[in-house]
Amino acid sequence: MTTFSWLPRLNPQIWILVMGRFLSQVGSGVVLFYEPIYFVNQVGLSPTQVGIGLSSAAMASAGGYVLAGTMTDSLFWGRRRTL
């Protein structure tokens, strides 16, 4: 019995995508942790400005996900045209 026997047996390309996504999320988490500190202490923005900027970016991202999902599921746009 190997150490990773509890993992599902998937195509190796899927595992490469999983690991890439994991590393991307870890990197984003590290950047998003230090980003407000940098903008307040080094750039000179107020904490309110940084909070508004980061929250507006998150809301725009969420709106983009909803829009892209709706377009992908629509008969007119579909997956190919949305991409």
DAQUI-V132753 format. One record per residue. N is the residue number from 1. RES is the residue in three letters. SS is DSSP state (h for helix, s for strand, l for the rest). Layout:
n = {N:N}
res = {RES:RES}
ss = {SS:SS}
//
This chain:
n = {1:2:3:4:5:6:7:8:9:10:11:12:13:14:15:16:17:18:19:20:21:22:23:24:25:26:27:28:29:30:31:32:33:34:35:36:37:38:39:40:41:42:43:44:45:46:47:48:49:50:51:52:53:54:55:56:57:58:59:60:61:62:63:64:65:66:67:68:69:70:71:72:73:74:75:76:77:78:79:80:81:82:83}
res = {MET:THR:THR:PHE:SER:TRP:LEU:PRO:ARG:LEU:ASN:PRO:GLN:ILE:TRP:ILE:LEU:VAL:MET:GLY:ARG:PHE:LEU:SER:GLN:VAL:GLY:SER:GLY:VAL:VAL:LEU:PHE:TYR:GLU:PRO:ILE:TYR:PHE:VAL:ASN:GLN:VAL:GLY:LEU:SER:PRO:THR:GLN:VAL:GLY:ILE:GLY:LEU:SER:SER:ALA:ALA:MET:ALA:SER:ALA:GLY:GLY:TYR:VAL:LEU:ALA:GLY:THR:MET:THR:ASP:SER:LEU:PHE:TRP:GLY:ARG:ARG:ARG:THR:LEU}
ss = {l:l:l:l:l:l:l:l:l:l:l:h:h:h:h:h:h:h:h:h:h:h:h:h:h:h:h:h:h:h:h:h:h:h:h:h:h:h:h:h:h:h:h:l:l:l:h:h:h:h:h:h:h:h:h:h:h:h:h:h:h:h:h:h:h:h:h:h:h:h:h:h:h:l:l:l:l:h:h:h:h:h:l}
//
